Each structure stands twice: as structure tokens, then as C-alpha cells.
Amino acid sequence: MLVTMDPMGSGQPAPFFPAPRSVNTGEIDLAVYELGDGPPIILVHGFPELAYSWRHQLPALAAAGYRAIAPDMRGYGGSGKPKAVTDYAIQNLIADVEGLMEALSINKAVMIGHDWGAMLAWHMALLAPERLAGLVNLNIPHIPRPPIDPITYMRFKLGKDFYIVNFQKSDEADRRFAEDPRRFINVMMRRKQFSPEQSTSRKKKRRPLSLIEALDRDEPAGEPLLNDEELDVYANAFAAGGFTGPINWYRNWSRNWKSMKDVDQTVRVPTLFVGAANDIIISHQQIEAMKPFVPDLEIRMIENCGHWTQQEKPDELNRIILDWLARRYPL
């Protein structure tokens, strides 16, 4: 495995991360980071992340004999950033993945998604299952289309300050996050933001998550996840590209919901779901609820881990992924 040394001086090897190349998908250019040869694995990041979030997985997959491919998704990092909100609808995001596959002469691939990347992968399994050999989704389970507009429900149940609701018709988050991207990323990407000791009170009353409120705290919850060099990568990317493109993914939530009317919500692709026991976003009930809709499903939970699984517990996650790939998508 190719490695560099940990910039924090711990003496532990830090993962090698390749330089990007630009790949035209037919509509936009994506910055793509690739390691290895063999069966293709496409890794799709979430919010507010980059392909760099997969820095621990690319070398491990390549060393195991796979071709690991991680793009900065539409609106992020070195990739294209269309202006219109509608340019970030789920069909456009799926088209980016399919266009990337076409450009790289890939007919079928395993897709690994985290956060919004997982939601994209679930939708792709419903709308373009023929392109997927398998799914590995982290943290966000399959949530079948509800009978009412999810934004309407969130606004009623969680209030106007809930981050997804706040994103809809306001540019407050775009502006506030962009004022100090380094601080925002440091507030977001932390470990131990939730501990098992909080579980009883959390079940009784789950306080809606406000990212503006989190940003305004004197001291962020939890412990820093990123070292200075890693934080620089994210901060520099978002300082250059802003947050409007990434937030526009959320602004299509109602549009995506409407477009999925009458679409069978059964995922018929072999799937591994990896959850985190201390994720502050997803409940265990939501994980259990997806089981009837994903017939070929394996669930693994990582203890003492929060929402940023691939960065917080990379070695354990890599072992789980490689074990599943060896059984379901062998070389």
C-alpha cells in the first residue's frame, strides 16, 4: 500500500491520496481520484465532504485488488458547480455517476455511499439498478418514499430551525458557513458528539439539529476528528467553492420526493449497510424499518462511532467492507 507519514507526527502512516484528474460526464466535469486495478468500486461522499473523505478506503481497496474511484460530487471541491437549484435534483446526481461510468468504460460497479452519497446510492438502486453490482451504504438507511412531502413533515415535527428545513428557502446557511469554512468543518466533523449515556434522554426527546446553533456555540460538542492538515483540505476546498452547491442537494428534497411517485421502493441489489451506534442523525428504528424493502441485506453496526464512519473508524470499516466484497463481489 502506498502511504505518506502522519503530519501530526505520531509516527503512524497516513493514507496516500492520489492526485485528481478531470472526467467529463457529458454534462459537467468531475474531479476524480483513483487507485488500483480490478473490479470497479465507486465511492460517493456526503455533506459537507469531499472525495478526500475516502482517503482511508482508496488505498485499502486498491491493495485488496479493486479499482477504487472517488469523485468530488457535483457542487463540491474540484468538480463543476452549476448555478440553478434544479441542477442538483436526484436525476442529475445519478446521471453524473452514470456519465462517470461511461467515461471510464465501466458497465457495472459496486457503489459505496456515505450520508447524501448513501441516499444517492439508494435512489440509483431504484432508478438504475442495472448499473450496480452491489451497494455498501454507510450511516443512512434506505427510507422508502413517505406519503407526504418530507419537508412539510420536517417543518411540522422539527421546526423551522432544523437544518434541512432551514436550508430550503434561506441563504443563511450558505453565508454563515462560508464566513469561516475551517470553523464550520471543525464544528461538524467531530467524534463523540453523542454517547451511549445520553441514549435514554435522546429517546424521550430528540432535539432537532440546527447547524446554525451548533456554529454559534462557544465550544463545539465532542472531540476534533481531523488533524490540521486534513482540516486544511476541507477548509480550502469550501473557501474556494462555497456551500451553495452542496446545500442545493437538500433544496431538491421535495422535488425528488415528487419525482419518485409510483416508483417501487424495493432495493433489489445485494446490499451491505454499515451503521454507527452513536450517529446523531439516524435512529435504530429507521435502520430496522428498511429491512422489508431490501431483501438481500446485511447489516453491521460499529460501536463507539458517530456519523463520520469512514474517517472515525476506518480500519474497522475497511475490514467489514473487504469481508463483504470477498463474499459477494470476489476478484
Secondary structure by P-SEA (a helix, b strand, c coil): ccccccccccccccbbbbbbbbbbccccccbbbbbbbcbbbbbbbccccccccccccaaaaaaaccbbbbcccccccccccccccccccaaaaaaaaaaaaaaacccbbbbbbccaaaaaaaaaaacccccccbbbbccccccccccccaaaaaaaacccccccccccccaaaaaaaaccaaaaaaaccccccccccaaaaaaaccccccaaaaaacccccccccccaaaaaaaaaaaaacccaaaaaaaaaaaaaaaaacccccccccbbbbbbbcccccccaaaaaaacccccbbbbbbbcccccccccccaaaaaaaaaaaaaacccc
